[in-house]
Amino acid sequence: LSEAGAGERSLRKEGVVRCGEVLGYTASCSSGLTGTNFTLLKMATASSIAASIASKTKTKKKHFVAQKVKLFRASDPLLSVLMWGVNHSINELSHVQIPIMLMPDDFKAYSKIKVDNHLFNKENMPSHFKFKEYCPLVFRNLREKFGIDDQDFQNSLTREAPLNSEAHGRSGARFHTSYDKRYVIKTISSEDVAEMHNILKKYHQFIVECHGNTLLPQFLGMYRLTVDGDETYMIVTRNVFSHRLSVYKKYDLKGSTVAREASDKEKAKELPTYKDNDFINDGQKIYIDDDNKKMFLEKLRKDVEFLAQLKLMDYSLLVGIHDVERAEQEDVESEDNEGDDDGESDGGIGTPPDSPSNTLDSTKPLSPGEFDPSIDVYAIRSNDSAPRKEVYFMAIIDILQHYDAKKKAAHAAKTVKHGAGAEISTVNPEQYSKRFYDFITTILS
């Protein structure tokens, strides 16, 4: 232990940790942590360092044996690396004492690891990769504020491979959901990473002040994955929609009317994302009772005021609608079809992406249309006067657009094209937030 202590002091001074040789791979972990975050360097525990020293001094020959380690299998190598990285990160954070308060340097911190495979998951993982986590202590604290246990978060993202989604975001962003559909994994740009760093401190303060009771995205982790020299940035948020109540219609609403209809290509999808003019033309309304309406609008008002203060705009309200009676009928038809199979198995076909997952509901069975508000935090039931019994899922998304010179130029160009009075989406943050809020108030009944 004295040797290990000396080794750890040396590593802490150098800021570099070498680990994993006994497992058959070489991983160098470097930390850009300062201030209170020096404790993250305890990732190389005294026991692991002592074991490494002992293995080098007692014998020159290493005998590699079959590993009893968690395997991370995904069709996409990036997802395998993400699963490995999240598993590694949560395990290491579990050894780091939770600080009394976050310090300014925590919002600049990062941890990263470089892995060169040697007899280690070679059939499942890329031969060489890097994994970087941004602001690990901050995001751990945010998960806590949002009522998410780190062990549950780890299991959701690593027990099985994330699911592909047909949805595509701005600038070709790709989406995945965790296998249990609790979390959404989105690829983002390096500019988005920079914007997250710009707003993270104020975002964290806002979440603390509102006790996590917000319609804003719940940011839970931000990572950089490097495979074959290509860098991919990913951010994890809580899923707006339910893990068990299927959504049959969804809208992306900005409060703008110019070019705000779903394209024919979008409408051809199994679950299209409709827009403002579609919502209006459908005669759609959100039927919620007065108490829920008051609470929802109060959260919305505080959220958009906060976004305006940060000079953010072009965000949307994502609305998903679950039809309770329709879902019940589909369940009955599904059971009838299963009964016609005379007990034969279909060969292990997994749960379809748009079907409710049955992996989380064994502890507390819920009736049709019921949900757990601690999990489906964005869900609101329809009121008694609604034409149909529905559950609505509503949250603000895509908040990382800053009103910069590029947006000002786009605003000027659209004003010339459509006229000064046109409801274009590219306007200054104060105007955008007011118009957005006013429009959302009109869709609530």
N, C-alpha and C positions, 0 to 999 in steps of 0.2 A: 504493500500500500504506500510505503514511503517513496518507492520508485514511481508508482503511479501518480502520486501527488506531485512529484517533481516534473513528471511528464506532462501532467495537466497544466501546471503553471507555465511550462514552456509553450504548450499549445495555445494557452490563453494569450500569451504575449505575442505569439506569431499570428494568431487569428486564423490558423489553419488546422484542421483535424483530419487525420488519416484513419480510416476505419474500414472494417469489412474484409480484410484479407483472409481471415479464417473461414469466412463464408464462401470464398472462392471468387470474389470480385474486389476490385480496388475502387474505393470511393473517396474523393477528397471533398470535404465540406468546408466551405469558407463562409465567414460571416461578416457582414457589413454593419454589425450591431454595435452601438455605443450606448453610454448612459446605463440605464437599468437593464439593458438587454445583454450585458456581458454574461448573464446567467445562461443564455442560450448555448454558450460554449461548453456548458456542462453536458451537452449532448454526448460527448465522449466521456462516459462515466468512468469512475476509478476502476471498476471491475473490468470493463471492456479494455481499457488501456493496459491494466495489469496482465490480462489474458494475452493481449497482443505482444507485450514485452516478453512474457514467459515463453510464448511460442517461438520467438526469435532467438532467445538465449539458450533454451534447453535442447533444441534440436534444429538441425538444418533442413530436415526433410519433412515436408507437409503431406499428410495423407488426406485427400479430399473424399468425403463420404456423401452419400445421398442426403440432400437437404430436406429437412422438415420445415419448410417455410411456406408462407402464403404465396400462391401463384396469382398473377394478374393477367388474365387472358381477355383480349379484346380484338376484334377484327381490325381495328385501326391502331397502329403502333402508338400514336399519340395518346389514345385513351388508356393503353396499358401503362404508359409512363405517368399519366395523370393519376391513375389508381395507385401505382407504386409510390408516387410522390406524396399524395395526400395521406396514405397509410404511414409513411415514414415521418411526415411532419407532425401528425397528431400523436404518434408514439413519442417523438422527441419532446413535444410541448408538454406531454403528461409529466415529464421530469422537471419542468421549469416552474418555479414558484410563481403564483399569481401576484403581481405587484399591487400595492395598495392603490396606486394611481398610475396612469400612463404619463410618460414624459414626452417632451417635444421630439426627442430623437427616435422614439418608438414609431413615429409617423414617417420616418425616413429609412427605417431598418429593413433588412432582408436577411434571409438565410438561403444558401444554395448548396447544391451537392452535385458533383460530377461522378458518374458511374461508368466504369469500363468493365464489361462483363467478362467473367472467366468461370465457366461451368456454373453460371448463375442464371436460371430462367432463360437460357439462350433461345429456347424454342418459342418463348412468349414475348420476350422483350427485345428492343433494339440492342445491338452490341455496345453502343456508346450513346449516352444521353446525359443531359443536364436538367436539373429541376431547381427552379428558383421560386421562393415564396416571398411575396411582398408583405411587409408590416405584420408579421405573424402574431405578435401580441395584441395589436389593434383588432385584427379580425377575430382572434379568439375572444376578445372582450365583446365585440359586436355579436358574435354567436350567443354569448351568455345573455346579453341584453335582449336578444330575440327569443330567448327561451329554448335554445338548441344545445343539447348535450354533445360534447365533442365525440364521445364514443358512438352516439347515434349518427352523427355527421360522417364519421369515418366509415361506419358500416354501410351507410346509404351509397357512398361513392366508391367503395372498394369490394364489397361482398360479391357483386356481379358487375359485368361491364355496363356502362351507361348505354341508354337506348338512343338510336338515331331519331331525328325529327325532320319532317319535310319542310319545316319553317326555315326561312332565311331572313336575316335582318339587314340593316343598313350596310352598304358596301360589301355585301356578300358574306356577312357574319353567319357562322354555322352554329346550330343549337343541338344540344343533347339533353336528355333528362336522366337523372339517376334511375337505376333499375326499379326503385320503389316509387318513382315519380314525385318525390318530395322536393327535389332540387333541379335547377336548370343550369347547365354549363354552356357558356357562350364564348365563342372566340371574339376577341376584341383587337383593336389596333394599338400600336405603340403610343399613338396620340391619346387614345382612351386611357391607357395606363398613366400617362402624364396628367391627364385631367383628373383621374381618380386621386392621384397624389395631391393635386391642387385643392380638392374639395374635402379630402378624407378627414382632416381635423375638425372642420366645421360640421361635416356630416355626422361624425361620431358624437360631437357635442349635442347636436340636434336630437339624435337618437336617445342619448342619455336623458335629456330634458323631457322628451315626450314618452319616456319609459318604453320605447320600442313600439308605441301605438301610432302607426303611420301607414300611409298608402304608398310611400316611397319604396323603391326596390330594397330588399334586405340583402345587402352585400355581405357575403360570408367567407370569401377567400379569393385571392388574386394570385395568379401563377404565370411563370414563363417556362415553357418546355422547349428544349433544344434537341432536335433529332437530325442527324446527318447535316449539321450546320445550319438547319432552318429553325428559326425562332417562331414559336406560336404562343400568343398570350391568351389566357383564359380567365374568366371570372365566374364565380359560382353565386347564385342567388336562390332564395326560396321560390318554389314554383307558385305562380299566381293561382293556377288552377288546382283542383283537388286530385289527390292520388287515387280516389275511388269513385267520385261522382263524375261521370263523363260529361263533357261539354259538347253540345250539338250545334251551337252557333257562337261566333266570337267577332268582336269589333275592335278596331283601333281608332280611337276618337281624339281629335286635336282641337275641335272647335273651329275648324276651317272648312270652307266649301269649295275652294279652287282645287281642281284635280284630286278630289277626295272620294273617288269611287274605286272599288276593286276591279282589277283588270280581268279580262276574259280568262287569261291564263290562271290567275288566282282563283277565280270562281270554279275552275275545273278541278281543284284540289278536293280531297275528301273532307277537309275541314278548312274552308277558306277564311281569310281574315278580311272582313268587310270594313268599310270606312264611313266617315260622317254622312255623306250623301246617301249611302246605302241604308244607314240607320234611320235617316229621316224618311226616305222613300218606303221603307218597310213598315213605317208607322210604329216602330219599336218604342217601348217605354220600359223603365225600370220601376217595378212596383214594390216599394218597401214602405214600412209603417213610419209614422212620424218620429218615433224615438231613434230608429236606425237612420232615418234621413238626416236628422239633426246631428247625430254623431259623425256620420259620414261626411257631411258638408263642413263640419268643424275641422276634421282631420284634413280634408282637401284644402281648405282655406289656409291653414298653417303650412301645409306642404308647399303649395304654390308660392306663398310669400317667401318661404325659405329659398326656393329655387330662383325666384326673381332676385333676391339679395346676392346670390352667387352668379348672377348674369347667365343663367342657364335657360334654354328654351327648346322648342321643337320636340318636347316630350309628348307622350300620349297617355290616355286612359285605356288600358286593356280591359275589355269586358267579355266575360265568358258566361254563357247561359246554360244551366242544366235543367232539363225538363223532367220533372219527377215521374209523371205518368208515362211518358215516352220511355224512360229508362226502365220502369217496372215492366212494361210490355216487352221490351227487348230482352229482359232477363227471363221472362216466361217463355218467349220463343226460343231462347238459347237453351233453356232446360228441356224443352220439348225436343229440340234437335239432338241433344245429348242422349235423351231417352230412346231415340230411334236407332242409335248406334249399337244397341244390344250389348252395351258394356265394353265394346272394343275400344282400344286406345288409338289415338291418332299419331302415335309414334313420337310423342314428346314435343309437339309444337308448343312454343311458348305463348304466353299471354300477348294478344295483339297490342300494339302500341297505344291504341285509343281506348282500350278496355280497362276497367278498374282493376287495379292490382289486388290480389288476395293475400299478399305476404304480410300486410301490416294489421289485418283486422281480426286476428284470431283472439286477441285479448278482450276486445269490447265490440261485440256485434252491434251494428247500427241499422236502424230501419231505413227504408228508401227515403231519400231526401234529407236524411240526418247527416251531420258532420261533427267532427271534433274541432271546436274553435281554437284549440291550442295548436293544431296542425294546419287546418284550412283557415288561416288568419284573415284572408281577404273575402270570406264567404258571408253573404247576407241572404236570409230567406225572403221570399216574396210575401206581401201582405195578403190578408184575407180577401180583398177585393180584386186581386189579380185574375185575369182571364184563365191563367193556367198556374198550377203549383210549380214554382221554379226556385232555383237557387242561383244567385248572381255572384260572380267572382270579379272584383274590380280593384285595380291597382295602377299606379303610375309607373310607366316604363320609359326606357331610353332617355335618361336625364343627363347624359354626358355631352350634350351639345352646347358649347359656349358661344355667346354672341360676340364674335370677333369680326375682323375686317372682311373675311370671306362671307359671313352671314349678312353683314351690312350691304355688301355688293349684291348679293342674291336678292335681298329685300328691294333694293333700288331697281334691279332688272325686272322683278315681278310686278312692282308698282307701275312701271312704264307699260308693261304688257297688259295687265289686267285692270289698271286704274287705281287711284289712291284709295277708293272706298272698298275695294275687293277684299274678301276674307282670305287672304293668302296666309300660308303657314309661317313664312319667314318675316317675323316682326320683332321689335325689341322685347326684352324679357318682361318688362312691366306690362306692356300691352298684351303680350302673349298670355301671361298668367291671368290677367283680368278676363280676357276673352274666353280662355279655357274654362275658368271657374264659372263664368256666366252661362256658357253652353251646357256644362254638366248639370247645373241646377235645373235647366229646362227639360232634361231627359228623365228626371226623377218624378214619379207620380205617386 
